[in-house]
């Protein structure tokens, strides 16, 4: 089995197009989407049209959920930027997405963790804002009750794989469309990929072993940076231009 895993597109239609082209160029047909498809100031309507048409196995991310579980007046700017671009059909699609699913009986998909779509699974954040790999015991505790040999998650925007005891593997493919951001929970911190490229993963099973390959795809990231700047989002403009804040 060989397939592609994408996550954290955040309305970046140009990055998504480039990733889909790279996937197709490798002859890969199967793709799974780990959520946060939408959110942010870019091209959310066009991104939603692309994903609805592809009908990929998709889970709902926290930013996807924020678009449907609260009033517009209570939304963060990431969501208000996206909300005005979406149609009733887009909202209906978001409402139909599950928070987690098992694909082909052996692969578990969720956005962040099985129980919480807004908690990093593989990373911790220290009080001084340092983002670090979680202790293995903490990662395994969050995987309790999941029997699938491959677990896929997103949310942190950082490509990473962690081997668990018993042969299971957790893979985060990184972010297709948002290479850097800051947050205040659980402590104030920044996440920076360090490059502006789109990120995803190809995962292949060889015998009983899952092997991920993390791929970086170049696209016209400066066009998206200029779009963010035109919408008075200098933080997004910096992130898209450089992969840093």
Buried (B, 14 or more C-beta within 10 A) or exposed (E): EBBBBBBBBBBBBBBBBBBBEBBEEEEBEBBBBBBBBBBBBBBBBBBBBBBBEEEBBBBBBBBBBBBBEEEEEEBEEBBBBBBEBBEEEBBEBBEEBEBBBEBEEEBBBBBBBBEBBBBBBBBBBEEEEEBEEBEEEEBBEBBEEBEBBBBBBBBBBBBBBBEBEEEBBBBBBBBBBBBBBEBEEEBEBBBBBEBBBBBBBBBEBEEEEBEBBBBBBEBEBEEBBBBBBEBEBEBBBBBBBBBBB
